[in-house]
Amino acid sequence: MKNPFMEPEFTLSNEIGIDLNFLESRINLEAAYYNMSTTNQTLPADIAPSSGFTSMYINSGEMFNEGIELELQVVPVFRQDVRVDLSINYAYWHNEVKSLTEAFDELSLGNYVYAIVGLTYPTLVTSDYERDPDGRVIVNEKTGLPTKSTDLFRQGQTTPKHILGFQPHIRYKGFTFGASIEYRGGFVMRSGPANDMSFTGISDITSWTGREKFVWPNSVVNVGSEENPEYVENTNIQTNDGNVNFWTQTYRSTIDNFVINAAFWKLREVTFFYDVPRSALAFTNNLVKGISVGFVGRNLMMLLPESNMYGDPESNDGTGNDVGYAPGGAIPPTRSYGFNLTFTF
């Protein structure tokens, strides 16, 4: 829905940095700090379907961003036939929603993602279980099933807070090796494959109890009253179902079960090249001045935390504001290999 009262965004930014070089540029350090404040930021807001539309763009108030960027480049080995270069970069990013509108202090952007005053943006907000002050799940004393809360809970930000990269580069005579390794962490995501696999019964979690009745782990029972609760550890009250109905209905109705740590390590690229010596090309009478043979591999390896057994956190549901969701129907990332043969005349 079009909004005739939209105003332009304004951004005020500041940045300060330093660039240091040592030992004839064999050690280089770059560091920068930046911050920016954006007012009248444009965001899509969910609106009542009775209006004939489902969303409308609005000016959302003020957003503050700040971050640190560091890059270290080192040449630890520099000889006639051997050279080793190492580049290490790190970025820390933080933002905060300072204000939205006078009418509300939180805004749903769809797919359980919110902009909330005082918190980072985007923030994942989902359903969860009722818990005691120690974080243990409260189960029903008769059914043994976890009690779903009527409130929504803030799970965390859906964009990485930390990004760390390593790029080694080694040259030995005619051989050259390079790689790019990256870590991203400090954020969460909602996994569509986790939800889908629970429904179909192929998730590893659905087999942990043999699809039999079980005691909900780390759970308690309220033996007091609603006004004066008294929680005791649940050691023997089993769920009244542990088969298909439990996993497809009870378990899947609480989105917290599908919120996972989105951190990862990736070997993004490996390259290996060989330059044929010019002396070996003498038979061409200087027609061919160089030949290079190379291998390039991309997306070769990924390390994920234990909670993520479902796939690549970088698979998302588009490029808009509803980040933090890996849909079950997304095409999985591919590993690619390539070979290069280059002639220079």
C-alpha positions in Angstrom: 0.0 0.0 0.0 1.4 3.4 -0.9 1.9 6.0 1.8 1.4 9.6 0.6 3.1 10.9 3.8 6.5 9.4 3.2 9.5 11.6 3.8 13.1 11.1 2.6 15.7 9.4 4.8 18.6 11.3 6.3 21.9 9.8 7.4 24.7 11.5 9.4 27.9 9.5 9.5 31.3 9.8 11.2 34.5 7.8 10.7 38.0 7.9 12.0 40.8 5.6 11.1 44.5 4.9 11.2 46.9 3.3 8.7 50.3 2.0 10.0 53.2 0.5 8.1 56.3 -1.2 9.5 59.4 -2.9 8.2 59.2 -1.6 4.7 55.5 -2.4 4.5 55.9 -6.0 5.5 53.5 -5.3 8.4 50.4 -3.1 7.6 47.7 -2.3 10.0 44.5 -0.5 9.2 41.9 0.3 11.8 38.6 2.3 11.6 35.7 3.2 13.8 32.5 4.5 12.3 29.0 5.4 13.4 25.9 6.7 11.6 22.5 7.8 12.6 19.6 7.5 10.2 16.3 9.2 10.6 13.0 8.6 8.8 14.2 5.2 7.8 11.8 3.4 5.4 10.5 0.1 6.5 7.6 -2.2 5.5 5.0 -2.5 8.3 2.4 -5.2 8.6 -1.2 -3.8 8.5 -4.6 -5.2 8.9 -5.7 -7.3 5.8 -9.1 -5.8 6.1 -7.6 -2.6 4.5 -7.1 -4.6 1.3 -3.3 -4.7 1.8 -0.9 -6.6 4.0 1.9 -4.1 4.4 2.7 -0.4 3.9 6.0 1.5 3.9 6.4 4.0 6.8 9.1 6.3 8.2 10.3 4.5 11.3 12.2 7.1 13.4 15.9 6.8 14.1 18.4 4.0 13.8 22.0 4.1 15.2 24.8 2.0 13.7 28.4 1.7 14.8 31.3 -0.6 14.1 35.0 -1.4 14.1 37.0 -2.6 11.2 40.5 -4.0 11.5 42.8 -5.4 8.8 46.3 -6.8 9.4 48.6 -7.7 6.4 51.8 -9.5 7.2 54.6 -10.8 4.9 56.4 -13.2 7.3 58.5 -14.8 4.6 60.0 -12.8 1.7 62.8 -14.4 -0.3 63.8 -14.7 -3.9 61.8 -18.0 -4.5 59.4 -17.9 -1.6 56.9 -15.3 -0.4 54.2 -15.8 2.2 51.4 -13.2 2.6 48.8 -13.3 5.3 45.8 -11.0 5.6 43.5 -11.0 8.7 40.4 -8.8 8.9 37.8 -8.4 11.6 34.6 -6.4 11.7 32.3 -5.7 14.7 28.9 -4.3 14.0 26.3 -3.0 16.4 23.1 -1.1 15.9 20.2 0.1 18.0 16.7 1.2 17.2 16.4 4.6 18.9 12.8 5.4 18.0 10.0 4.3 15.7 6.8 6.3 15.8 4.9 8.0 18.6 2.2 5.3 18.3 4.3 2.2 19.1 7.8 1.1 20.1 8.0 -2.1 18.1 7.2 -3.0 14.5 6.6 -6.4 12.9 8.4 -6.8 9.6 7.1 -10.3 8.9 8.6 -13.8 9.3 8.9 -13.2 13.1 11.4 -10.3 12.6 10.8 -7.0 14.5 12.3 -3.6 14.9 12.1 -2.8 18.6 13.2 0.4 20.3 16.3 -0.2 22.5 17.3 -3.4 20.7 19.4 -4.4 17.7 17.7 -4.6 14.3 16.5 -7.0 13.0 15.4 -8.9 16.2 13.9 -12.4 16.0 10.7 -12.7 18.1 9.0 -16.1 18.5 6.8 -18.2 20.7 8.3 -20.2 23.5 7.4 -22.3 26.5 6.5 -21.2 30.0 9.6 -21.4 32.1 10.6 -21.1 35.7 13.0 -18.5 37.0 15.9 -20.9 36.2 14.8 -21.3 32.6 13.5 -24.8 32.9 10.4 -25.7 30.9 7.1 -26.0 32.9 5.1 -29.1 31.9 1.5 -30.0 32.6 1.3 -32.3 35.6 -1.3 -34.5 33.9 -0.2 -34.7 30.3 3.6 -34.1 30.7 3.5 -31.8 27.7 5.4 -28.5 27.8 3.2 -25.5 28.5 3.3 -23.0 25.6 3.5 -19.4 26.7 0.9 -16.9 25.4 3.7 -14.3 25.1 6.3 -13.8 22.4 10.0 -13.9 23.3 13.0 -12.0 21.9 15.6 -14.5 20.6 18.3 -12.2 19.4 19.6 -10.4 16.3 19.5 -12.0 12.9 22.6 -10.4 11.4 26.2 -11.2 12.3 27.8 -9.2 15.1 31.3 -10.5 14.4 33.0 -11.2 11.0 36.5 -12.7 10.9 38.5 -13.5 7.8 41.8 -15.1 6.9 43.4 -15.0 3.5 46.8 -16.8 3.2 48.8 -16.5 0.0 51.9 -18.5 -0.7 54.2 -18.3 -3.7 57.0 -20.8 -4.3 58.9 -20.4 -7.5 56.1 -21.0 -10.2 53.5 -22.3 -7.7 50.9 -20.0 -6.1 48.5 -21.1 -3.4 45.7 -18.9 -1.9 42.7 -19.4 0.3 39.8 -17.5 1.9 38.4 -18.5 5.3 35.6 -16.7 7.1 33.8 -16.8 10.4 30.5 -15.1 11.2 28.9 -15.2 14.6 26.8 -13.5 17.2 23.4 -14.0 15.6 20.5 -16.5 15.4 18.1 -17.7 12.7 14.9 -19.6 12.3 15.3 -22.8 10.4 12.6 -23.9 7.9 14.2 -27.3 7.3 14.1 -28.0 11.0 10.3 -27.4 11.0 9.7 -29.4 7.8 11.9 -32.3 9.0 10.0 -32.5 12.2 6.7 -32.8 10.3 7.9 -35.5 8.0 9.7 -37.4 10.9 13.1 -37.4 9.3 14.7 -35.0 11.8 17.2 -36.6 14.1 15.4 -35.0 17.1 12.2 -37.0 16.4 14.2 -40.2 16.9 15.9 -39.4 20.2 13.2 -41.0 22.3 12.4 -43.8 19.9 9.1 -42.0 19.1 7.9 -43.2 22.5 6.5 -41.3 25.5 9.3 -39.5 27.4 10.1 -37.0 30.1 10.6 -33.6 28.7 14.3 -32.8 29.4 15.2 -30.1 31.9 11.5 -29.7 32.9 9.7 -28.9 36.1 6.2 -29.2 37.5 4.4 -26.5 39.5 3.2 -28.1 42.7 2.1 -24.8 44.2 -0.6 -22.4 42.9 -0.7 -20.0 40.0 -0.4 -17.1 42.5 2.4 -18.8 44.6 4.2 -21.3 42.3 6.5 -23.9 43.6 8.6 -25.7 41.0 10.0 -29.2 41.5 12.1 -31.2 39.0 10.1 -33.5 36.7 11.7 -36.9 36.8 8.7 -39.3 36.0 5.8 -37.5 34.3 6.0 -38.5 30.7 4.4 -36.9 27.7 1.1 -38.5 26.8 2.3 -38.9 23.3 5.7 -39.3 21.6 4.7 -40.2 18.2 3.4 -38.5 15.1 0.9 -36.2 16.7 3.4 -34.9 19.2 6.0 -34.0 16.7 3.7 -32.7 13.9 1.5 -30.7 16.2 2.6 -30.0 19.8 6.3 -29.7 19.0 5.9 -27.7 15.8 3.5 -25.2 17.3 6.4 -23.6 19.3 8.8 -21.7 17.1 11.6 -21.6 19.7 12.3 -25.2 18.8 13.5 -24.1 15.4 15.7 -21.1 16.5 19.3 -22.0 16.1 22.8 -20.5 16.5 23.6 -19.1 13.0 27.4 -18.9 13.4 29.6 -20.7 10.9 33.1 -21.1 9.6 33.5 -21.4 5.8 36.3 -22.2 3.5 35.0 -19.9 0.8 37.8 -20.4 -1.8 41.0 -22.2 -2.5 43.2 -21.5 -5.5 46.3 -23.2 -6.8 48.2 -22.0 -9.9 51.4 -23.0 -11.7 53.2 -20.6 -14.1 55.3 -22.5 -16.6 58.9 -21.1 -16.7 59.6 -19.0 -19.8 62.7 -21.1 -20.5 60.3 -24.0 -21.1 58.6 -21.9 -23.8 61.7 -21.2 -25.9 60.6 -23.6 -28.6 57.7 -21.2 -29.5 60.2 -18.6 -30.6 58.7 -16.1 -28.2 55.3 -16.5 -29.7 53.9 -17.8 -26.3 55.2 -15.6 -23.5 53.5 -17.4 -20.7 51.3 -20.4 -19.7 49.4 -20.6 -16.4 47.5 -23.7 -15.2 45.2 -23.3 -12.2 42.5 -24.8 -10.0 39.8 -22.9 -8.2 37.4 -24.4 -5.6 34.6 -22.5 -3.9 32.4 -23.3 -0.9 34.5 -26.3 -0.1 33.9 -26.7 3.6 31.5 -25.4 6.3 31.7 -25.9 10.1 28.4 -25.4 12.1 27.5 -25.4 15.8 25.9 -28.5 17.2 22.5 -26.9 17.3 22.5 -26.5 13.5 22.1 -29.8 11.8 20.0 -28.4 9.1 22.0 -26.4 6.6 23.7 -23.2 5.5 22.7 -20.1 7.6 23.3 -17.9 4.5 20.3 -19.5 2.8 17.5 -16.9 3.4 14.1 -16.0 2.3 15.1 -13.1 0.0 17.0 -9.9 0.3 14.5 -7.7 2.2 14.1 -6.9 5.8 12.7 -10.3 6.8 16.2 -11.8 7.3 17.0 -14.5 9.8 15.0 -17.3 8.1 16.3 -20.2 6.1 13.3 -21.6 4.2 12.9 -25.3 3.6 12.4 -24.8 -0.1 15.6 -22.8 -0.6 18.1 -24.2 -3.1 21.1 -25.5 -1.0 24.5 -24.0 -1.7 26.7 -25.7 -4.2 30.4 -26.6 -4.1 32.2 -25.7 -7.3 35.5 -26.7 -8.9 37.1 -24.9 -11.8 40.3 -25.3 -13.9 42.0 -22.5 -15.8 44.5 -22.7 -18.6 45.8 -19.3 -19.7 48.1 -18.5 -22.6 49.9 -15.1 -22.9 51.0 -14.0 -26.3 
